[in-house]
Every structure is written in structure tokens, then in C-alpha cells.
Amino acid sequence: MARIKKLETNETKVIRSKKSKKDHLQNVISLRISNQQKTTLEKLSKATSKSISDIMREAVKLWSTKRRNLCQD
């Protein structure tokens, strides 16, 4: 979706709103983890510049892919 913004110099500028994958994510899952696991997630988050949610989504994807591959063997 694009918006048009009129500038003071009679120029127009198209502003595109960026919709990320996160915009359509609606489900929330909570889980209990140890202090050590939380610390590990926070360190990973800081080191990779990814959110903890992004890291957990990636972990689920990796785990399910590995599991699927194991079941096919």
C-alpha cells in the first residue's frame, strides 16, 4: 500500500508502508524455561540482532525439518 505525501516544494513523494511477516502472526504461545535457557536466548538475540520470537520460530522450523528427515529414513 502506498501513500503520497506532498512536500513543501510542490514535489510528491511516495511512501510505501512495509508489511513484514510479523504483521500476520496472531498466535501466542507461552512456555516455561530455565534461567539458563532464558540467558542463552537473550545472548543469541543480541548476537544475531533477531528477536527471541524469531529465534524460536527458526528453532521450530529446524527441529521440524530434522524430524521430518529422520522419519523419511
Buried (B, 14 or more C-beta within 10 A) or exposed (E): EEEEEEEEEEEEEEEEEEEEEEEEEEEEEEEEEEEEEEEEBEEBBEEEEBEEEBBBBEEEEEEEEEEEEEEEE
